[in-house]
Amino acid sequence: MELHSSISTTPEWHLRCPLSLSSSSSSHSSAPLPELLFLFRRCLSMSTKENSGHSSPFQLCFYNTTPNAFTLALRMGIQQTEPLYRFVWEANHGKPVRENATLSLGIEGNLVLAEADGTVVWQTNTANKSVVGCKLLSNGNFVLYDSKGNFIWQSFDYPTDTLLVGQSLHVGGVTKLVSRKSDKENVDGAYSFVMEPKQLAMYRKINNSPRPVLYYSSTLTIGKDDSVQHVKFNSAPESDEGFAYELTLEHSAGGTLILARPKYNSTASFLRLGMDGNLVIYTYYDKAFWGGYEKTFSLFDRDSNRENECQLPERCGKFGVCEDNQCVACPSENGLLGWSKSCEAKKLTSCAAKDFHYYKVEGVDHYMSKYTRGSGPVKMEDCGKKCTLDCKCLGYFYSQDTSRCWIAYDLMTLTKVSNSTHLGFIKVPNN
């Protein structure tokens, strides 16, 4: 599919945000009314077929999850057969526009999303850069191009929480994906998937922590003096027959991480960092009459050979012990109680050492313990003193066999381990 517009002698084409968009009650899904698609066809000369004759699953449209707050986004899913639409790129991420906002491409070549009063909310900053038109490619890349066909600007350079097939994280551009905060709030959430010089890393941002907390990392196979310049999400047939496709992350040093192997053409796939911190792949198969989406990869999963669900920071909500992918206990001063979603550590009322104490939980690791070294070697008493002197510390975790210490600024999910020398100490008020 190509959705395109060319600059002519007319001052601009524009799309006015309609009044009748339906709200979405679930993350990255909505069903915009036909009038919206009609406006895009009229304003942007939208073609619904690729050169091969197959329908492309991508459309550019507005969506909203709360009244009068619209986001210009790229949608993946064919309207006639798919009840669930997933949005894979957002222009004005975290900066919704109101009714009667306009999207315009002026003769100077700058694509602008503005409020009805003219306030610019988002733009491509491509004025006077020889832009002659824009188009939506069949791979989901929305581009502005010059008279020679060179891309002056492309949406592939600005991922949010998602990578489409062929899209990269790269040095000098965007080097991380950031999760969405909630179903209704399309602002940055707590989690990030980061391309680093020697590894791929996943972090959770905590309000009280001086820095994001690492909860997963994967070391990349590269030369001693090399560093990764880009990581690309890709889909390719494993053989000429194309009976199965490999979904991979390929990095600039020549390495490839095979994530999934669907038994069908998986070109219409995307990699997403979810609101819960999990890294997943969704694959859309347009030959299915209904329900074309399949989750073809999940990093933290009971069937994964990489990590289990217990390593997800929020697997057990605000507090809980996880074992074999299940939340099995709620820690308390009276021992391990039955877990429920209401499990929560008691809130501290004072930072003064005389106003709180600790209770011990044996045989557990905090979610940060597996991929960070903590501090040490240090005595357990000194580890405790460090937490006591830090008003933001909610507890500390200590490994008696390595004498290492972890200071926790949130508790969340604790993983049950067989080694009883792995200890957790939870800070609670005296009354």
Steps between C-alpha positions, in 0.01 A plus 500: 500500500613850432323795653650804336478868426703721273559870550340714231427867454219483755614632838441176692287193546357447841300255708265631766471277806137374490258535785373144488802281578418209728694461823714192565474317829811289448859585425589559137160403368205687357260497210494846338180577309492468120480880463858524628632259241302682232664828591844344471418349163378835376783710642791260454397297193514175692549177306387181673709251303868426473655435160449127557127553540497403866350730758749674725415501871609861563288816516579847629223641718406673823390312810393600847471319833347792689259766370643785295860374507616370160825335396620473140616142468573210270253215533565136412205273415253467216164654588283244324640193678672612818306610810816613681713784369849553634677834466869463423622861473384834636588846375387716790583244770389632837372825347142440384318758291141615542209499258548699179877461505659490153774298334653700217782473249589844372682592179819550706497126575431496874238259635324664795240386750342806660213587728204690362652825630822434306713376791751252357496172691722288275696551179762330284728807485551449127425851374717603203666156475375423149206287609264437207260249656423240762390138490425207726703200387375144511740421789339767720765767451346845452744714302550845356711489183675729249481503119761221477308275735740548791341491843532837670306384806362160602294370789740203529749741660263576788379181670311528828424160656505298177730384221353391167684255276798684351502768771807558719635652814822676410778719634440863410125448507255321727677230703212375712135408511292644784178337618164667503380606846145361492209411276375857498825692540733488202788665685826330593464220752743340744682258269768534235675261261843647429769431245834537681855461362537137613149385590125538475361610835158550658439752777222604734477864603416547867401834648718462810802344330790721389517302173293243307529142628625224270275194493629322186804508274634299209870524417568527126773301331737764366873567488680624809549849358171515308177665603155457352394777264152377415253221574235416238182298536465272200291223346634266233419154361736236635510329158411570138171315542392745772318243709623671819626848579751610761429811706833638612695787651808565288780726622772689318782270614347215302317311772141380485258414780224268377189583700225303328434267206141516374398239243365764262596833347562723801602820321207683661645482850602752760710491816347684795605594851178455695362704788595213733864502390478188285648491150263333256452446127158515337462358151211584271395239245266656245383167359308432819135598459477610866746540788808547287728596789717247682751558778803325349756592767501594867831557678364441850286192467452160661585340166795727427855369496627846597308619807192404700215722610633536854772733372239755393502775767119529508415131465364497855369856504612727781645215708524124494715187475511329161590136437467298178342801326227529763446743788496265797536709816460842662793572736411630845638519850295187572664306219391426145125539460279416205552741213231721349505816292451703818838386637699809591776593743401728784567866427764678705391806696842626609864488397625493857668170587304484827173487304558190286651153502566217258364150459690226319394294200722199428580347163400791274662730246383845400444539125815716474723239668543270199650750256677743734791427733386718786767639731760313699638293634341657804375380837126445532482755784660766283259423218214556743648827624516627144127443459419644843682824417323531164145626547403381151618143560210256549712196577830330434604165359809310599681191378685332786709281270638797300463777763336729248232758571210645300308809610138492380304816420197295410405142592263359239581139404735283703609169351510187714841328482629174648796671668382600849803729545336749263316731736259790476441756774182705468470837673169547686366755750501409869124544525 
